């Protein structure tokens, strides 16, 4: 009888040990699968005419090689899967929004006067920014990015500038972040002639917000880091600006778009060309058009001469979020952004 009980106990112990081993193995497999899934949280997917930047399979934005006369980011998908830029002119027959300023294409970066050529507007005698190559894409558990090269040239293909840019998406479904970084250089490093950027308000890093978000005859409101609001933010320097309101006509929840300029960015003390009709832009170069609201800047010189061998390095952060920012929320986000470093070299 004692022998029989001992055998039972040994078999029971062996079964318990094996069960423990199985549980550990399953746990390791589950952890591995979890890590693998987490590692694919963000994706950069190449297509023939664009690169889609996604989170958990949902589109955040697409880098389009060409829209009109330049590469753009469109759409901008915010929390709750809300589209957070104007659809026109990418959707020519879009409804319930103004069909003005066809060069206002979602999110873009151009300038109104480079060697007397207008890259801001579109049409005859205007310049174009040409996508030349995808340098690389990257994806991880925390972000996805695309790095690309552009050439700024006349419609007759006379080149002026070479551009290296990088777009990185991160954040959470509740608050999406798009970091936008640019380096502009002379197209010919051996040239002895500088590239001239004119003194104009038309530029440079810009978004056209949804029709229902604009301040004019809509639900929108604007706040900058100095505490100025709505139309008073135009032409003023600021570390960040938040543009918020309803992203759609029937929206019950407000959403907002914030743009922050990094402290190491070229022209960080430049003026904001942010309009109550929906244009949302930062201009690091222009001065004369903003003097009426900056009387203390009368001695400041506008325009810029980019010498061969020099570069202009700009870094902006776009935050797509719920509700309008308060001063405290904006300052907290800026402090976090200010501690980061530019990535392009």
N, C-alpha and C positions, 0 to 999 in steps of 0.2 A: 504493500500500500504506500509506504514512504517513497519507494522508487517511482511509483506511478505519479505521485503528487510532484515529485521533483521534476519529472519529465514535463509535466503540465506547466510548472512554473518557468522552466527553461524556454519552452515553446512560446509562452506568453511574453517573456522578456524579449525573445528574438522578434516577435511580432511588433512589440512596442518600439524596439530599436529601428526596425524597418519602416514603421509608420513615421517615426521621427525623421528618418533619412528622406522619405518621400515628401514629407511636408517641407523640409529644408530645400529639397530640389525644386519643388513647385514654387516656393518662395523666391528662389534665385531666378527661376524662369520668369516669374511674374515681374520681378524687379527689372530684369533685362528687357522685357517687353515694354515696361513702363518707361525705362530710360530711352529705349529706341523710339517710342512714340513721342516722348518729350523732346528728343533730339530732332525730330522732324516738325516741331511746333511751327517754325517759320519756313517758308519755301520761296525760292526764286526760280521761276519757270520761264524758259526761253521759248518764244514763238517767232514766227517769221518776221513780224513787224514791231515786236515789243518784248518786254520782259515783265511778267506778272509777279508782283510781290504779295505773298499771302501769309495768313496766319491760320493754322489748323484747317487748311483747305479753302478758306474764305478770302476773297480778294480784298486787299487794302488799297492798292493802287497799281497802275501799269505805267511803266516807262515806255512811251511811244517814240519810235525813232523819228517820226515826222508827222506833224499836224500843222497845216498851213506852211509856215516858213521856219519851223523850229521843232525840236523835241519837247515833249511836255509830259507831265504826270496827270493821268486822268483814267478813271474817276478817282475821287478821294472818298474812301468809304470810312465813315466814323462809327462811333458806338451805335448799337442797335441797327447796324447795317444801313445807316442813313448816308445818302449821297451828299457830299459837302462842298461841291463846287458847281458852278453853272454848267449846264449841259451844252448850250449853244457856244460855238458853232460846230462842235464835234457831232452833235445831233442837229442837223440843219432845220428840221421842222419841229423842234422842241416847243412845248406849249407852256403857257403861264410864266414866261420869262422874257425879258427884253432881248431883242436881237440887234443890239448895238455893239460897237467896238469888237469886230470879229477877230482881232488880234488878242483879245483877252481869252486865253485858252487854258482854263482850269488852273494849273500851276506851271509857271515857266520862268525863265531868266534870260532877259535880253536888255538892250539899251537903245535909247533914241538917237544917239549921234556918235558914231565911231568913224573917224576919218571922214566926216561929213556924210556918212551913210546911215540911214535910219534902220536899225534892226528891231525897233519896238513895234512899229506899225507893219502892215502887209500891203503888197501891191507893187505897181510899177516903180522902178528906181529905188526899191527898198532892198535891204540886205537879207540874207538867210543864214541860219545856223544849221549846219549839215552834220548829221550823225555819221561818224566815220568808222567806229568799231566799238564792240563790247570788249572791254579789257578783261573783266571777269565778273562772275556772280558768286555769291556766297550765301549759305544758309546754316542756321544753327538752332539751338533751343531757345535763344533769346532774340535773334534778329535775322533779317534777310536783306541782301543788298545787291545793287548793280553799279558797276563802275564803267564809264564810257568816255569816249573822246569825241569832240566836236570841232568843226572848223567854221569860223565866222567869215563869210565871204560875200561879195556882191553877187547879184543875179547873173553876172557875166563870169562868175567863178574866180574872181580876183580875191585871194585870201588875205585876211588881216590878222586874225587871232586863232590860236589853238587853245582849246579848253579841255580840261580833265574834270569830270564831275562824278560824284558818288551820291546815290540815294540809298538810305538805310531805314528800314521800317522796324519798329520794336514796340514795346508797351504791352497792353492788355486789351481785351475786347471792350473794356470800360473806358480806356484812354489810349488812343493810338498815336504813335510818335513817328514822324518822318524827318530824319536829319538830311539836310541838303547842303552838299559841300562842293565848291568850285575853285579851280585854279585857272586863271587866264594868263596867257603868255603871248609874246610876239610870235607870229607864225614863222619868222625867219630870225633865229638868234644871232646870225651874223650881220644882220642889217644895221645900218647906222641911223636909221630913221625911226623915231618913236611913233607909237600909236596914240592918237589924240581922242580922248573921251570928252565930248562937249558938255557945256553947262546947261542941262535940260532937266525938266521934272520927269520926263518919260523913261522910267526905269525903276528898279532893275530886277529884283526878286519879287515875284508877284503871284497872287491868287485872285480869281474872280469868284466871290462868294455866291451862294444860291440866291435867287431872286427874292425869296421870302425872308431872307436874313438881312437884306440891306436896310439901312436906317430910313431912307426916303420911302415914305408911304408903306412901310412894312414893319416887321417886329423887331428889327435889329437894334443893337446898341454896341458902342465901341468904348473900350477902356484901355489906356496906356499906363506904363509903369510910373508916370508922373502924376497919375490920378485924373488926367484930362479925359473928357468923354466926347463921343460922337464927333461932330464937325470940328471941334476944337483940337482934335488929335492930328488934323491934317497939317503937314509941314513942320511938325515938331520932332525933335530927337527923342528916342525912348529905347530902353533895353528890350521891351516887349510890348506888343499890342494884341488885344483880344477882341475878336469880332464875333458876336453871338446873336442868336435869335432862332426862329423856327426854320428848320431846313426844308420843310415841305408845308404846303398850304394847310393841311389838316393835322399837323403835328401837335401833340399835347405836351411834348417834352421839348425844351429848348436845348440846342447844341451850340457849340462854339468852336472857332478856329483861332488858335493863338500862334503868332510868329515871334520867335525870340532870336536875337542876333548875338552871336558869341563875342565875348570881350576881345578875342584875338582876331576877329574878322576885319577885313579891309573896310574902311569907311563906317565903322560901327556907330560913329556919332552923326552919321548922315540923317537925312530927314525922311519922314514917312509920308509917302504919297498914297494915303488911305482915304478913300472917298465914301461918302454916305450912300452913293448909288451902287456900291458893291466892289469897286476896285480896292485891292488890299496889297500895297507894295511898299518896299523899302528902297530908298535911293541913296547909295553911299557916295554919290559924286555931285549931283546937281545942287546949286545954291540959289541962283538969282530968282527963280520962280517962287522960292519959299521965304524971301526976305520980308514980305509984307507981314508975316506972322513971327518973324525973328529979327526985329530991328537991331538987336545987339550983334548981329552977324554981318553987318554991312561991309566990314573989312575982310571977311572971309572970301577966299577965291574958290570959284566953282570950276568944274572940269578937272581933267587929270591927264598927264603925259606918261604913258607906259613905255619905259625905255627897254631896248633890247637887253635880254638877260634878267630883267626884273619880272615880277609876277604880282597878280592880284589874287589874294586867297580869301574866300568868303565862306562862312559857315552859318547856316540858319537851322533852327529847329521849328517844325510845325507840330502842334499838338491838337488833335481832334478829340473833343471832349463833350461831356454833358454839361448843361447849364452855363451861365456866364461866369467868368472868373471874377473873383474879388481881388483887391490889391494884395492881400496876404497870399492867396493862392498863386497869383502870378509871380510874386517875388520868390516864393518857395521853389517854384519850377525853375526860375532863372538861376537861383543859387546852385541847383543841381547841375544845370546845363553848363554854367560857368566853370565848374570843376572838371569838365570833360576836356579832351584835347582834340584838335584837328587830326584827321587820319591820313589825308592825302599828302604826298610829298612832291 
